[in-house]
């Protein structure tokens, strides 16, 4: 008679979930009661801080130009037209950068563009601080604007794809509020430098003062996670699972295991083809586009058009 052992019951296969499901997962107390909100990890706060820094630099540079412009005018003999060029150069660069560079993160990844935009920012900032002729000042301010324009959509995506849904709205808004902090800081730095160094060339030191903070932010951006949303969307699911483990690293560990739903590649390519500028003004999106853009237009008109010029 042969002994027959009953095989152990098979463990149910782990259910696949989306990236946002894992990010939104809330821990439980020992009695099984869920906590009231999803706590942020150290990596999530790092990503948010480095994204908010981009908004800070935008306010810093744009409003520092208002303090530096009289000194530039003295050095380069600027007239009314030249004043307008200097004031508009970085803003026009932001417009062009947002339209032409902002979408590159869909092709090359959020983290890479998060780094590249800061490299561009520092590069043109260094050149601006040693510019020897007025045309170069305009060119370098435009280059700085390109980097800041690229940061507009990229920073928004980096934050939105890394934090819990419950905190997304207020943290995106808080990051953009750092533009105002940068504006106040830029004005204060300009005033301080001009007080300590009452010289025509003081405007160069004003811009140069942002180089070291920019380098610090650049180094920090090398040590953030890639967006698991983007990795999963382009079919790199194992990498997405690894990155979400890094993003959600905490003590005690949760989630204990990660298994992401796999999207069909054809759906991704079809979705990419649909994302064009024309889509914003389709019947489906026209109302949302108008309601979102008109308040921004009025705000920028009062802040930049009237406040700076």
Buried (B, 14 or more C-beta within 10 A) or exposed (E): EEEEEEEEEEEEEEEEBBBBEBBBBEEEEEEEEEEEEBEBBEBBEBBBBBBBBBBBBBBBBBBBBBBBBBBBBEBBEBEEEBBEBBBBBBBBBBBBBBBEBBBBBBEEBBBBBBBBBBBBBBBBBBBBBEBEEBEEBBBBBBBBBBBBBBBBBBBBBBBBBBBBEEBBEEBBEBBBBBBBBBBEBBBBBBEEBBEEEEEBEBBBBBBBBBBEBBBEBBEBBEEBBBBBBBBBBBEBBEBBBBBBBEBBEBEEEEBEEBBBEEBEEEEBEEEEEEEEEEEBEEEEEEEEBEEEEEEEEEEBEEBBBEEBE
